[in-house]
């Protein structure tokens, strides 16, 4: 009992006394923020007179004496390839959409089917519940004006 009490008091004294070594980082000293001077490039006029605009002085926006370094903005190259879809494909797609909206049987069959039109070719991808729904969609779309071919990639879900 005496040994346990002695160990308890000794261990508590060691824990509460703390550590001799300070784990804090040394103090950080910052230099004052210098004003940033940016000079714009010289503009050459047609009469070969060189016009140099006055340098722009940018003052700090914060009163904190911290120097901040920001990365340059990345240059993003945009795809400038024009994508045009023939108006006949727009008309065909609109006709397909109207037929699917008007017929509730076709609308429920095409619920999980994506239909795309390009140059008169209709591509159907997705899943239907039965083989009958797949055939119904295929025959309805193949008989529409403006459809030259139907690429049927629809799968029948047998797990339901």
VEXMI-946571 format. One line per field, with one value per atom (N, C-alpha, C, O): residue in one letter; z, y, x; atom name. Coordinates in Angstrom, 1 decimal. Layout:
! residues N
aa <- (A|...) .
up <- (Z|...) .
north <- (Y|...) .
east <- (X|...) .
at <- (CA|...) .
//
This chain:
! residues 160
aa <- (X|X|X|X|X|X|X|X|X|X|X|X|X|X|X|X|X|X|X|X|X|X|X|X|X|X|X|X|X|X|X|X|X|X|X|X|X|X|X|X|X|X|X|X|X|X|X|X|X|X|X|X|X|X|X|X|X|X|X|X|X|X|X|X|X|X|X|X|X|X|X|X|X|X|X|X|X|X|X|X|X|X|X|X|X|X|X|X|X|X|X|X|X|X|X|X|X|X|X|X|X|X|X|X|X|X|X|X|X|X|X|X|X|X|X|X|X|X|X|X|X|X|X|X|X|X|X|X|X|X|X|X|X|X|X|X|X|X|X|X|X|X|X|X|X|X|X|X|X|X|X|X|X|X|X|X|X|X|X|X|X|X|X|X|X|X|X|X|X|X|X|X|X|X|X|X|X|X|X|X|X|X|X|X|X|X|X|X|X|X|X|X|X|X|X|X|X|X|X|X|X|X|X|X|X|X|X|X|X|X|X|X|X|X|X|X|X|X|X|X|X|X|X|X|X|X|X|X|X|X|X|X|X|X|X|X|X|X|X|X|X|X|X|X|X|X|X|X|X|X|X|X|X|X|X|X|X|X|X|X|X|X|X|X|X|X|X|X|X|X|X|X|X|X|X|X|X|X|X|X|X|X|X|X|X|X|X|X|X|X|X|X|X|X|X|X|X|X|X|X|X|X|X|X|X|X|X|X|X|X|X|X|X|X|X|X|X|X|X|X|X|X|X|X|X|X|X|X|X|X|X|X|X|X|X|X|X|X|X|X|X|X|X|X|X|X|X|X|X|X|X|X|X|X|X|X|X|X|X|X|X|X|X|X|X|X|X|X|X|X|X|X|X|X|X|X|X|X|X|X|X|X|X|X|X|X|X|X|X|X|X|X|X|X|X|X|X|X|X|X|X|X|X|X|X|X|X|X|X|X|X|X|X|X|X|X|X|X|X|X|X|X|X|X|X|X|X|X|X|X|X|X|X|X|X|X|X|X|X|X|X|X|X|X|X|X|X|X|X|X|X|X|X|X|X|X|X|X|X|X|X|X|X|X|X|X|X|X|X|X|X|X|X|X|X|X|X|X|X|X|X|X|X|X|X|X|X|X|X|X|X|X|X|X|X|X|X|X|X|X|X|X|X|X|X|X|X|X|X|X|X|X|X|X|X|X|X|X|X|X|X|X|X|X|X|X|X|X|X|X|X|X|X|X|X|X|X|X|X|X|X|X|X|X|X|X|X|X|X|X|X|X|X|X|X|X|X|X|X|X|X|X|X|X|X|X|X|X|X|X|X|X|X|X|X|X|X|X|X|X|X|X|X|X|X|X|X|X|X|X|X|X|X|X|X|X|X|X|X|X|X|X|X|X|X|X|X|X|X|X|X|X|X|X|X|X|X|X|X|X|X|X|X|X|X|X|X|X|X|X|X|X|X|X|X|X|X|X|X|X) .
up <- (0.0|0.0|0.0|-0.7|0.8|0.9|-0.4|-0.9|-1.0|-2.3|-3.4|-4.2|-3.4|-4.4|-4.2|-5.2|-3.0|-2.7|-3.1|-3.7|-2.8|-3.1|-4.6|-5.1|-5.4|-6.9|-7.4|-8.4|-6.9|-7.4|-7.2|-8.1|-6.0|-5.7|-6.5|-7.1|-6.7|-7.4|-8.9|-9.6|-9.4|-10.9|-11.1|-12.2|-10.2|-10.4|-10.3|-11.1|-9.4|-9.3|-10.6|-11.1|-11.2|-12.5|-13.6|-14.4|-13.7|-14.8|-14.6|-15.6|-13.4|-13.3|-13.3|-13.6|-13.2|-13.2|-14.6|-14.8|-15.6|-17.0|-17.5|-16.9|-18.7|-19.3|-19.3|-19.3|-19.2|-19.1|-20.5|-20.6|-21.5|-22.9|-23.4|-23.3|-23.9|-24.5|-26.0|-26.7|-26.3|-27.6|-28.6|-29.7|-28.2|-29.0|-30.1|-29.8|-31.2|-32.2|-31.9|-31.1|-32.4|-32.1|-32.7|-33.6|-32.1|-32.7|-34.1|-34.5|-34.9|-36.3|-36.4|-35.9|-37.2|-37.4|-38.9|-39.7|-39.2|-40.6|-40.9|-40.1|-42.1|-42.6|-43.1|-43.5|-43.1|-43.6|-45.1|-45.8|-45.5|-46.9|-47.8|-47.6|-48.8|-49.7|-50.7|-51.0|-51.2|-52.2|-53.5|-53.8|-54.2|-55.5|-56.6|-56.8|-57.5|-58.6|-59.9|-60.1|-60.7|-61.9|-63.1|-63.1|-64.0|-65.2|-66.4|-66.6|-67.1|-68.2|-69.4|-69.4|-70.4|-71.5|-72.3|-72.4|-73.0|-73.8|-75.0|-75.6|-75.4|-76.5|-77.7|-77.5|-78.8|-79.9|-80.9|-81.4|-81.1|-82.0|-83.4|-83.6|-84.4|-85.8|-86.2|-87.1|-85.5|-85.9|-85.2|-85.1|-84.7|-83.9|-82.7|-82.2|-82.2|-80.9|-79.8|-79.9|-78.8|-77.8|-76.6|-76.1|-76.3|-75.2|-74.1|-74.2|-73.0|-71.8|-70.7|-70.2|-70.4|-69.3|-68.0|-67.7|-67.1|-65.8|-65.0|-65.2|-64.2|-63.5|-62.5|-61.9|-62.3|-61.4|-60.1|-60.0|-59.0|-57.7|-57.0|-56.9|-56.6|-55.9|-54.4|-54.0|-53.6|-52.1|-51.5|-52.0|-50.4|-49.7|-49.3|-48.9|-49.3|-48.9|-47.4|-46.9|-46.8|-45.4|-44.5|-45.0|-43.3|-42.4|-41.7|-40.9|-41.9|-41.3|-42.0|-43.2|-41.3|-41.9|-42.4|-42.0|-43.2|-43.7|-45.2|-45.9|-45.7|-47.1|-47.7|-47.2|-48.6|-49.2|-50.7|-51.4|-51.0|-52.4|-53.0|-52.5|-54.1|-54.7|-56.0|-56.7|-56.4|-57.6|-58.8|-58.7|-59.9|-61.1|-61.6|-61.4|-62.2|-62.6|-63.8|-64.7|-63.8|-64.9|-66.2|-66.1|-67.3|-68.6|-69.0|-69.1|-69.2|-69.6|-71.1|-71.5|-71.9|-73.3|-73.6|-73.2|-74.2|-74.4|-75.8|-76.7|-75.9|-77.2|-78.0|-77.7|-79.1|-80.0|-81.3|-82.2|-81.2|-82.4|-82.4|-81.4|-83.5|-83.6|-83.7|-84.5|-82.9|-82.9|-83.5|-82.8|-84.6|-85.2|-85.5|-85.9|-85.2|-85.4|-86.5|-86.4|-87.5|-88.6|-88.0|-87.1|-88.7|-88.2|-88.4|-87.6|-89.3|-89.5|-88.3|-87.9|-87.7|-86.5|-85.3|-84.5|-85.2|-84.2|-84.4|-83.4|-85.6|-85.9|-85.6|-85.0|-85.9|-85.7|-84.1|-83.7|-83.4|-82.0|-81.3|-80.4|-81.8|-81.3|-81.6|-80.7|-82.7|-83.1|-82.2|-81.7|-81.9|-81.0|-79.6|-79.0|-79.1|-77.8|-77.7|-76.7|-78.7|-78.7|-78.7|-78.0|-79.5|-79.5|-78.2|-77.7|-77.6|-76.3|-75.2|-74.3|-75.2|-74.3|-74.5|-73.5|-75.7|-76.1|-75.7|-75.3|-75.8|-75.6|-74.2|-74.1|-73.2|-71.9|-71.9|-71.1|-72.8|-72.9|-73.3|-72.7|-74.3|-74.8|-73.8|-73.6|-73.1|-72.1|-70.9|-70.4|-70.5|-69.4|-69.9|-69.1|-71.1|-71.7|-71.8|-71.6|-72.2|-72.4|-71.2|-71.3|-70.0|-68.8|-68.5|-68.1|-68.7|-68.5|-69.8|-69.8|-70.9|-72.2|-72.6|-72.6|-73.1|-73.7|-75.2|-75.7|-75.8|-77.3|-77.9|-77.5|-78.8|-79.4|-81.0|-81.5|-81.7|-83.1|-83.7|-83.3|-84.7|-85.4|-86.9|-87.2|-87.8|-89.2|-89.6|-90.4|-88.9|-89.2|-88.5|-88.6|-87.9|-87.2|-85.7|-85.0|-85.2|-83.8|-83.0|-83.4|-81.9|-81.0|-79.7|-79.1|-79.3|-78.1|-77.1|-77.4|-75.9|-74.9|-73.6|-73.3|-72.8|-71.5|-71.2|-71.7|-70.4|-70.0|-69.9|-69.6|-70.3|-70.2|-69.4|-69.1|-69.0|-68.1|-68.9|-68.4|-70.1|-70.8|-72.3|-72.8|-72.9|-74.3|-75.2|-76.2|-74.8|-75.5|-75.5|-76.5|-74.4|-74.3|-75.3|-75.9|-75.4|-76.3|-77.7|-78.5|-78.1|-79.5|-79.8|-80.9|-78.8|-79.0|-79.2|-80.1|-78.5|-78.7|-80.1|-80.8|-80.4|-81.7|-82.8|-83.8|-82.8|-84.0|-84.0|-85.1|-82.9|-82.9|-83.4|-84.2|-83.1|-83.5|-85.0|-85.7|-85.4|-86.7|-87.8|-88.9|-87.4|-88.4|-88.5|-89.3|-87.8|-87.8|-89.0|-89.5|-89.6|-90.7|-90.2|-89.1|-91.1|-90.7|-90.1|-89.9|-89.8|-89.2|-90.3|-90.9|-90.5|-91.5|-91.0|-91.6|-89.7|-89.1|-87.6|-87.0|-86.9|-85.5|-84.9|-85.2|-84.1|-83.4|-82.0|-81.1|-81.8|-80.6|-79.6|-79.8|-78.6|-77.5|-76.2|-75.1|-76.3|-75.1|-74.5|-75.3|-73.2|-72.6|-71.8|-71.3|-71.6|-70.9|-69.5|-69.3|-68.5|-67.1|-66.6|-66.5|-66.4|-66.0|-64.5|-64.0|-63.7|-62.3|-61.6|-60.4|-62.3|-61.7|-61.7|-61.2) .
north <- (-1.2|0.0|1.3|2.2|1.2|2.4|2.6|3.7|1.5|1.6|2.1|2.9|1.7|2.2|3.6|4.4|4.1|5.5|6.3|7.4|5.8|6.5|6.6|7.7|5.6|5.6|6.6|7.3|6.6|7.5|8.9|9.7|9.2|10.6|11.0|12.1|10.1|10.4|10.6|11.5|9.7|9.8|11.1|11.7|11.5|12.7|13.9|14.9|13.9|15.0|15.2|16.3|14.1|14.1|14.6|15.5|14.2|14.7|16.2|16.9|16.6|18.0|19.0|20.2|18.5|19.4|19.9|20.9|19.1|19.5|19.2|18.5|19.7|19.3|20.5|21.7|20.3|21.4|22.0|23.2|21.2|21.8|22.3|21.7|23.5|24.1|23.7|23.7|23.2|22.7|23.7|23.4|24.9|26.0|26.4|26.3|26.8|27.2|28.6|29.3|28.9|30.2|31.3|31.0|32.5|33.5|33.9|33.8|34.1|34.4|36.0|36.7|36.5|37.9|38.1|37.6|39.0|39.3|40.7|41.6|40.8|42.2|42.9|42.3|44.2|45.0|44.7|44.4|44.8|44.5|45.6|46.8|45.3|46.4|46.7|45.8|47.9|48.2|47.6|47.5|47.0|46.3|47.3|48.0|47.4|48.3|47.4|46.6|47.6|46.8|47.8|48.8|47.5|48.4|47.7|46.5|48.4|47.8|47.9|48.7|47.0|47.0|48.3|48.9|48.6|49.9|49.7|48.6|50.7|50.7|51.4|52.6|50.8|51.4|52.0|51.2|53.3|53.9|53.8|53.6|54.0|53.8|54.8|54.5|56.0|56.9|56.7|57.6|55.5|55.0|55.9|55.9|56.5|57.2|56.2|55.6|56.1|55.1|55.8|56.8|55.3|55.8|54.8|53.7|55.2|54.4|54.9|56.0|54.1|54.6|54.6|53.9|55.4|55.5|54.2|53.5|53.8|52.5|52.6|53.6|51.5|51.4|50.9|49.9|51.6|51.3|50.6|51.2|49.4|48.7|48.7|48.2|49.2|49.3|48.0|47.4|47.6|46.4|46.7|47.8|45.6|45.7|45.4|45.4|44.9|44.5|45.3|45.7|45.5|46.2|45.2|45.6|43.9|42.9|42.9|43.0|42.8|42.8|41.4|40.9|40.8|39.5|39.5|40.1|38.9|38.9|37.7|36.5|37.9|36.8|36.6|37.5|35.3|35.0|34.2|33.1|34.6|34.0|33.4|34.0|32.2|31.6|32.3|32.9|32.2|32.9|32.1|30.8|32.7|32.0|31.1|31.6|29.9|29.0|29.4|29.9|29.1|29.4|28.1|27.1|28.3|27.2|27.3|28.3|26.3|26.4|25.8|24.7|26.6|26.2|25.5|25.9|24.6|23.9|24.8|25.1|25.3|26.2|25.5|26.2|24.2|23.5|23.7|23.4|24.3|24.5|23.2|22.3|23.1|21.9|22.3|23.0|21.9|22.2|20.9|19.9|21.0|19.8|20.2|21.3|19.4|19.7|19.9|19.3|20.9|21.1|19.9|19.8|19.1|17.9|17.0|16.3|16.9|16.1|16.7|15.9|18.0|18.6|18.3|18.0|18.4|18.1|16.7|16.4|15.7|14.3|14.1|13.3|14.7|14.5|15.0|14.5|16.2|16.8|15.9|15.8|15.3|14.4|13.2|12.8|12.7|11.5|11.9|11.1|13.0|13.5|13.7|13.2|14.3|14.5|13.2|13.0|12.2|10.9|10.2|9.6|10.3|9.6|10.3|9.6|11.6|12.3|12.0|11.9|11.9|11.7|10.3|10.1|9.3|7.9|7.4|7.3|7.2|6.8|5.4|5.2|4.5|3.2|3.4|2.8|4.2|4.4|5.2|5.0|6.1|7.0|6.1|6.3|5.1|4.3|3.3|2.9|2.9|2.0|2.7|2.1|4.0|4.7|5.5|6.4|5.1|5.9|5.9|6.9|4.8|4.6|4.5|3.9|5.1|4.9|6.3|7.3|6.4|7.7|7.5|6.6|8.5|8.5|9.7|10.8|9.4|10.5|10.4|9.3|11.5|11.5|12.3|13.4|11.6|12.3|11.8|10.6|12.8|12.5|11.5|10.6|11.5|10.6|9.3|8.5|9.0|7.7|7.9|8.8|7.1|7.2|6.1|4.9|6.5|5.5|5.5|6.5|4.3|4.1|3.3|2.2|3.9|3.2|3.2|4.2|2.2|2.2|0.8|-0.2|0.8|-0.5|-0.4|0.7|-1.5|-1.6|-2.8|-3.6|-2.9|-4.0|-5.3|-6.4|-5.2|-6.5|-6.3|-5.3|-7.5|-7.5|-6.8|-6.2|-7.0|-6.3|-4.8|-4.2|-4.2|-2.8|-2.4|-1.3|-3.2|-2.9|-2.9|-2.0|-3.9|-4.0|-2.9|-2.4|-2.5|-1.4|-0.1|0.6|0.2|1.4|1.4|2.4|0.3|0.1|0.4|1.1|-0.3|-0.1|1.3|1.8|1.9|3.2|4.3|5.2|4.1|5.1|4.8|5.8|3.5|3.2|3.7|4.0|3.8|4.2|5.7|6.2|6.5|8.0|8.6|8.0|9.7|10.3|11.0|11.5|10.9|11.5|10.5|10.8|9.3|8.2|7.3|6.6|7.3|6.4|5.0|4.0|5.0|3.8|3.9|5.0|2.8|2.7|1.8|0.6|2.3|1.6|1.3|2.1|0.0|-0.4|-1.0|-2.1|-0.3|-0.8|-0.9|-1.0|-1.1|-1.2|-2.6|-3.5|-2.7|-4.0|-4.3|-3.3|-5.5|-5.9|-6.3|-7.1|-5.7|-6.0|-7.2|-7.1|-8.2|-9.5|-9.6|-10.5|-8.7|-8.8|-8.3|-8.5|-7.7|-7.1|-8.0|-7.7) .
east <- (0.8|0.0|0.9|0.6|1.9|2.8|3.5|3.7|3.9|4.6|3.7|4.1|2.5|1.5|1.3|1.2|1.1|0.9|2.1|2.0|3.3|4.5|4.7|5.0|4.4|4.5|3.4|3.7|2.2|1.2|1.6|1.4|2.1|2.5|3.7|3.7|4.6|5.8|5.5|6.0|4.7|4.3|3.5|3.7|2.6|1.8|2.7|2.5|3.8|4.7|5.5|5.8|5.9|6.7|5.8|6.3|4.6|3.7|3.3|3.3|3.1|2.7|3.9|3.7|5.2|6.3|6.6|7.2|6.2|6.4|7.8|8.5|8.1|9.3|10.2|9.8|11.5|12.5|12.7|12.8|12.6|12.8|11.6|10.5|11.6|10.4|10.3|11.2|9.1|8.8|8.3|7.9|8.3|7.8|8.8|10.0|8.4|9.3|9.9|9.3|11.1|11.6|10.7|10.0|10.8|9.9|10.2|11.4|9.2|9.4|9.4|8.5|10.4|10.5|10.3|11.1|9.4|9.1|9.7|9.6|10.1|10.5|9.3|8.4|9.3|8.2|8.0|9.0|6.7|6.4|6.8|6.4|7.7|8.1|6.9|6.1|6.9|5.9|6.3|7.5|5.4|5.7|5.5|4.5|6.5|6.5|6.5|7.4|5.5|5.4|5.5|4.8|6.3|6.4|5.8|6.1|4.9|4.3|5.3|6.2|5.1|6.1|6.0|4.9|7.0|7.0|6.2|6.2|5.4|4.6|5.3|5.6|5.4|6.1|5.0|4.2|5.0|4.1|4.6|5.8|3.7|4.2|5.3|6.0|5.4|6.4|7.7|8.5|7.9|9.0|9.3|10.5|8.4|8.5|8.2|7.1|9.0|8.8|8.1|8.5|6.9|6.1|6.2|5.7|6.7|6.8|5.8|6.0|4.8|3.9|4.6|5.6|4.0|4.6|4.4|3.4|5.4|5.2|4.1|3.8|3.4|2.3|2.8|3.5|2.5|2.9|1.7|0.7|2.0|0.9|1.2|2.3|0.4|0.6|0.0|-0.9|0.5|0.0|-1.5|-1.8|-2.2|-3.6|-3.9|-5.0|-2.8|-3.0|-2.0|-0.9|-2.3|-1.4|-0.5|0.4|-0.7|0.1|1.5|1.5|2.6|3.9|4.3|5.4|3.5|3.8|4.0|3.1|5.0|5.2|4.5|4.7|3.7|2.9|3.4|3.6|3.5|3.9|2.8|2.4|2.2|1.1|1.6|2.4|1.1|1.5|0.9|-0.2|1.5|1.0|-0.2|-0.3|-1.2|-2.4|-2.0|-1.3|-2.5|-2.2|-2.9|-4.0|-2.3|-2.9|-3.6|-3.0|-4.9|-5.7|-6.1|-6.6|-5.7|-6.0|-7.4|-7.7|-8.2|-9.6|-9.6|-8.9|-10.5|-10.8|-11.6|-12.7|-11.0|-11.7|-12.2|-12.6|-12.3|-12.9|-14.4|-15.1|-14.9|-16.3|-17.1|-16.7|-18.1|-18.9|-20.3|-21.0|-20.6|-21.9|-22.6|-22.1|-23.9|-24.8|-25.7|-26.3|-25.9|-26.8|-28.2|-28.6|-28.9|-30.3|-31.2|-32.2|-30.9|-31.7|-31.7|-32.6|-30.5|-30.3|-31.1|-31.7|-31.1|-31.9|-33.4|-34.1|-33.8|-35.2|-35.6|-36.6|-34.7|-34.9|-34.9|-35.8|-34.0|-34.0|-35.2|-35.8|-35.7|-36.9|-38.1|-39.0|-38.2|-39.3|-39.3|-40.4|-38.1|-38.0|-38.5|-39.2|-38.1|-38.5|-40.0|-40.6|-40.6|-42.0|-42.8|-43.8|-42.3|-43.0|-42.9|-43.9|-41.7|-41.5|-42.4|-42.9|-42.5|-43.4|-44.8|-45.6|-45.3|-46.7|-47.2|-48.3|-46.3|-46.7|-46.2|-45.0|-47.1|-46.6|-45.9|-45.0|-46.3|-45.6|-44.2|-43.3|-43.9|-42.6|-41.8|-40.6|-42.5|-41.8|-41.3|-40.2|-42.1|-41.6|-40.6|-39.7|-40.6|-39.6|-38.3|-37.2|-38.3|-37.1|-36.6|-35.8|-37.1|-36.7|-35.2|-34.7|-34.6|-33.1|-32.3|-31.3|-32.8|-32.2|-31.7|-32.5|-30.5|-30.0|-30.0|-29.5|-30.6|-30.8|-30.0|-30.3|-29.1|-28.4|-28.5|-28.6|-28.4|-28.6|-27.4|-27.0|-26.7|-25.6|-25.7|-25.5|-25.8|-25.9|-27.0|-26.7|-28.1|-29.2|-29.1|-30.0|-28.0|-27.8|-28.2|-27.7|-29.1|-29.6|-28.9|-28.9|-28.3|-27.6|-28.4|-28.6|-28.8|-29.6|-28.7|-28.2|-28.4|-27.6|-28.4|-29.1|-28.2|-28.9|-29.4|-28.9|-30.5|-31.1|-32.6|-33.2|-33.3|-34.7|-35.1|-34.2|-36.3|-36.7|-37.0|-36.6|-37.5|-37.9|-37.4|-37.1|-37.3|-36.9|-38.0|-37.7|-39.3|-40.4|-40.2|-40.5|-39.8|-39.5|-38.4|-38.5|-37.4|-36.3|-36.8|-36.4|-37.5|-38.0|-39.0|-39.0|-39.8|-40.8|-40.1|-40.5|-39.0|-38.2|-37.6|-37.6|-37.0|-36.2|-37.2|-36.8|-38.3|-39.2|-39.8|-40.0|-40.1|-40.7|-39.7|-40.1|-38.4|-37.4|-37.0|-36.7|-36.9|-36.5|-37.5|-37.1|-38.7|-39.8|-39.9|-40.8|-39.2|-39.3|-38.6|-37.6|-39.1|-38.5|-37.2|-37.1|-36.1|-34.8|-33.9|-32.7|-34.4|-33.5|-33.1|-33.9|-31.7|-31.2|-30.8|-30.9|-30.4|-29.9|-30.0|-29.9|-30.3|-30.4|-29.4|-29.3|-28.5|-27.5|-28.0|-28.0|-28.5|-29.2|-28.2|-27.7|-27.8|-26.9|-27.6|-27.0|-28.9|-29.7|-29.6|-29.7|-29.4|-29.3|-30.6|-31.3|-31.0|-32.2|-31.7|-30.8|-32.3|-32.0|-32.7|-34.0|-32.0|-32.7|-32.8|-33.5|-32.2|-32.1|-33.4|-33.5|-34.3|-35.4|-36.6|-37.7) .
at <- (N|CA|C|O|N|CA|C|O|N|CA|C|O|N|CA|C|O|N|CA|C|O|N|CA|C|O|N|CA|C|O|N|CA|C|O|N|CA|C|O|N|CA|C|O|N|CA|C|O|N|CA|C|O|N|CA|C|O|N|CA|C|O|N|CA|C|O|N|CA|C|O|N|CA|C|O|N|CA|C|O|N|CA|C|O|N|CA|C|O|N|CA|C|O|N|CA|C|O|N|CA|C|O|N|CA|C|O|N|CA|C|O|N|CA|C|O|N|CA|C|O|N|CA|C|O|N|CA|C|O|N|CA|C|O|N|CA|C|O|N|CA|C|O|N|CA|C|O|N|CA|C|O|N|CA|C|O|N|CA|C|O|N|CA|C|O|N|CA|C|O|N|CA|C|O|N|CA|C|O|N|CA|C|O|N|CA|C|O|N|CA|C|O|N|CA|C|O|N|CA|C|O|N|CA|C|O|N|CA|C|O|N|CA|C|O|N|CA|C|O|N|CA|C|O|N|CA|C|O|N|CA|C|O|N|CA|C|O|N|CA|C|O|N|CA|C|O|N|CA|C|O|N|CA|C|O|N|CA|C|O|N|CA|C|O|N|CA|C|O|N|CA|C|O|N|CA|C|O|N|CA|C|O|N|CA|C|O|N|CA|C|O|N|CA|C|O|N|CA|C|O|N|CA|C|O|N|CA|C|O|N|CA|C|O|N|CA|C|O|N|CA|C|O|N|CA|C|O|N|CA|C|O|N|CA|C|O|N|CA|C|O|N|CA|C|O|N|CA|C|O|N|CA|C|O|N|CA|C|O|N|CA|C|O|N|CA|C|O|N|CA|C|O|N|CA|C|O|N|CA|C|O|N|CA|C|O|N|CA|C|O|N|CA|C|O|N|CA|C|O|N|CA|C|O|N|CA|C|O|N|CA|C|O|N|CA|C|O|N|CA|C|O|N|CA|C|O|N|CA|C|O|N|CA|C|O|N|CA|C|O|N|CA|C|O|N|CA|C|O|N|CA|C|O|N|CA|C|O|N|CA|C|O|N|CA|C|O|N|CA|C|O|N|CA|C|O|N|CA|C|O|N|CA|C|O|N|CA|C|O|N|CA|C|O|N|CA|C|O|N|CA|C|O|N|CA|C|O|N|CA|C|O|N|CA|C|O|N|CA|C|O|N|CA|C|O|N|CA|C|O|N|CA|C|O|N|CA|C|O|N|CA|C|O|N|CA|C|O|N|CA|C|O|N|CA|C|O|N|CA|C|O|N|CA|C|O|N|CA|C|O|N|CA|C|O|N|CA|C|O|N|CA|C|O|N|CA|C|O|N|CA|C|O|N|CA|C|O|N|CA|C|O|N|CA|C|O|N|CA|C|O|N|CA|C|O|N|CA|C|O|N|CA|C|O|N|CA|C|O|N|CA|C|O|N|CA|C|O|N|CA|C|O|N|CA|C|O|N|CA|C|O|N|CA|C|O|N|CA|C|O|N|CA|C|O|N|CA|C|O|N|CA|C|O|N|CA|C|O|N|CA|C|O|N|CA|C|O|N|CA|C|O|N|CA|C|O|N|CA|C|O|N|CA|C|O|N|CA|C|O|N|CA|C|O|N|CA|C|O) .
//
